[in-house]
Amino acid sequence: MVTSGLLPWAAALELRRALRQGGCPDWEFEGPFLVELVTGRQPRFDETPLDQAQAHRLESLLQKRLARVPLQYLSGKWDFLNVTLKVGEGVLCPRSDTELLCQEGASLLEGCPSPRVLDLCAGTGCVGIGIKSLVPAARVTCLEKSPAALPYLGENCTAYGVDWVEGDLFGYEGRVPAGSLDLITANPPYLTGAEMASLQPEVAHEPAMALDGGEDGLTFYRYLAARYQPCLKPGGWMALEIGWEQGPAVSALLEKAGWTRVRVCRDLEDRDRVVLARRP
């Protein structure tokens, strides 16, 4: 139990011990992180004892983390590429894996003046905002369906100069003028039925609608491959995040639908993570 009067470095050690015993995989990082979240100072050299309010809040955060509430939710904000995003319950947590989608998408826009970008299944807006941060001239619109995610999306997009709209990927293509976009991005739900039945404890706290890709995990990719090509200019691109085993299946869907120059990009763990495809 965290008590008032503890020095922050000692509190960080106590939290590390409790988190390790509780099975939290990143306990070594998270102990000091939670202390800094409460005090606003790095605990290593902080000689100001915790007051009662700080100790109470820290104990509350510890118990939530032991219940495997994601650290991003406890923080209320999270760094992604070179931006900081508001995040909380009801929205998918931004992950470093997704930064590759932004980087690859931005690279496809090189030499394109004032490119138009549509990000589908936007969640916090991390992909669209990430691309905007890498390509400031881009005109980006983020689309999201979930009422719970929209407040985060709206606040984040407003902070970083990105447009956003409420809507469903299934059917939204009819609202996009034909041939108007240079790039479409999406990090759609892609977990399979079996994966949804055996989620990691932290992931189980995240919204199922942002995770569930149907029995084989490919429901959204089938629709994107079949319906969104006309939204792009000739030569425009689609960039999609995928599950690490889905590269061949998603590539095949895109090629069958007439997309060209389909290729898979691998992440820092050398796993398939992003598929790129071009409108002829």
N, C-alpha and C positions, 0 to 999 in steps of 0.2 A: 504494500500500500504506500502511495506517495503522501508524504506529510509535509506540512509547512516547516520552514527552518532548514530544510535540506539545501545544500549548495547545488546549483544546476548540474555540475559535472557528476556529483554523486547521484542525483536524480536520473541522469542519463544512464549511469551504470545499472541502477535498479530497474529501469525500463528495459534495458538490453537483456538483463537476466530474465525478467518476466516474459518478454517477447520470445526469447529463445525457448524457454520452457513451454510456452504456448504454441510452438510450432510455426511461428512467423518466419518465413525464409530470409528476409532481409533485416533481421533484428539488429544487426550491428550498425546499420545506417539509420534505422527508424528510431532508436532510442534517443540519440541526440536531436534528430529532426523534430520529434514531438516536443522536446523541451524547448527548442528554439521557436517552434510554432507558438508556444504559450508565452515565453518571456520576450521574444523579439531579439534575442541575443544568442550568439554561439555559446554553448555551455562550457566549452573546454577551459576557458580562462575567466569565466564569470564568477565573481565572488559575492554576488548579491543573493542572499537566501530566498527561497521561494516563500511568498506570502500565502495566506490561507486560500485566497481565491485562485491563485496560480496552482497550488497543490490540488485543489478540488478539480479544476479543469483538466489538469494533467492526468489525474486518476480516471476521470471520465473518458478521456481520449484513449487511455491505455485499455480500459475495459472494452471499448468499441473495437479497438484494433485486435484485441484477443478474440473478439467475436468475428474477426476477419472482415470487418468493414474496410473497404479499400482506403489506403493512405491518401489517395487523391481526394476522396470525399471528406476525410477529416481535415485536410488542409483547406479545401474550398477553392483552391487554385492550383495550377500545375504548369510547369514550363514545357514548351514544345517548340523545337527549333529555336528561333530567337524571339518568341512571343510568350506571354503568360496568359493563360486562359482560366476563366471561371469554370468550375466543375462541381458537381454534387450529385446527390441521389436522383436517379431518373435519367441520367445521361451516361453514355459510354465514356470511360476514362481515356484520355489521350495517352497513346503509347509510343515509345521511341521507334518501334517497328514501322509505324505509319509515316515517320519522317521520310522514309525512302520513297513513298508515293509522292510526296510533295517535291522532293528533289528530282525525281524522274519526270514528273509533270512539268516542272519549271524548265528542265533541259529541253523539252519538246517545244517550248515557246521561244527559244532563242531566235532572234532575227524577226520576230513577229511584232509589229507595232500595235499597241493597244489591244492585246489579245482578249477575246471573250472566253470566259471559263465558267462552267457549271459544275458544282460539286453536289452530288446526290448522297442521300443518307448522311447529312452533314453532322449531326450530333452537336458537339461543342463548336463546330466550325473549324476544327483544327486543320483539316486539309485545305479548305479554301483560303483560310487566313494564312496558313503556312505558305501557300503558293503566292499569295499577294505580298508576303514579306520578302520572298525571293525574286518576284517579278513585280515591282511597284506599279508598272504601267498597266498591269492586267486589270480587267473589269470582271470581278468575280461575283457570282450569285450562289448562295448556299440554299439547298432545299432540305427540309426536314418535316417529317410527319408527326412525330411524338409531341403531344402537348407538354409532357414533363420536360422534354429537352429544349423546347422553344425559348424559355426565359434565358437559359445559358447561351444559346445560339444568338439570340438578339443582342444580349449585352456584349458578347465577344465580338460579333460582327460590327456593331456600332463603334466599339473601341478601336477597331483596326481598319475601318473604311471599306467594309465588304457588305454587299447587299444580301438580304436573306428573305426567304419566302416559305410559308407553310404549304406543304403539299406532299403528295404521295408519288414516289418513283413510278409506280404502276399507273400510267396514264398521263403523267406530267409531260411526256414527250409531245403530246398534242398541243401543249401551250407554248412550245418553243418554236419560233420561226425557223422554217427549213433553211439549212445552210448558214446558220447565224453564229455558230460556235467554233472556236479554234481547239478547245480541249474540254472533254468531259472527264471528271474524276469521280470515283466512288470507293468507299470502304464499306461495302454492303454486309449485311449479316451473312456469315458463311459457315457457321458450325453445323455439323450433321446432327441427325436425331440422336445418334449414339453419344456424340460429344455433349449435347445438351443434357443428357441423362447423367453425365459424370463431370460436371463443372468443377473447376478449382474453387476453393471456398470464397476467395475474393470475387471471382467472376460471377459467382452465384448471386451476388448483391447487385449486379448490373442488370439493366433492363433486358428481358428476354427478346423483345422485339428488335433489339440492336444486335442480337447474336444469332438468332435461329434462321438458318438458311434453308430449311426444309430437310426432308429425310436424307438427301445426299449432299446437302450444303450448296447446291447449285441453282436454286430457284431464281435468285436475283440475277445471276449471270446469264441465264437463258433469256430473260426478258431484256436485259441490257444489250446483249448481242443481237437480238432480233429486232429491237424497236428504236434504238437511239442513234443509229448511223445517219439517218436523214437530218438530224439536228446539227451535224457538223458540216463545215465547209469541206469541199473536196480537198483531201490531203490533211484534214484535221485528225486529231488523235483522241483515243480513249485510254485512260490509265486506271487500272483497278487493283486494289489490294486483294490478296487471296490468302487462303490457308496454305500452309507450307507443303501440303500434299496435292494441291489442286491445280498446279501449273499445267499439266498435260490436258486435263479435262476442260479447263476454262479456255485454253488455247484452241482446242478442237471445236468448242462451241463458236468461238469467234471466226475461225477459218471457215466453218460450215456456213456461217451467215454472210460470208463475203468480205470480211475484213482482211486487210493485207498487212504485211510486215509485222506479224504477230511475234512477240518475243517475251520471254520471262526474265525478270531481274531478280537477283538473289540478294538477301540481306547480309548483315555482318556475321551472322551465324552460318552463312553459306546455305541458306534455305530459300526456296522459291517464296517470293513475297509480293511481287507486283507483275501484272501482265499489261503490256502495251499493245495497242492495235490501231491501225490507220484506216481511215475511210479512203477508198480508191479515188 
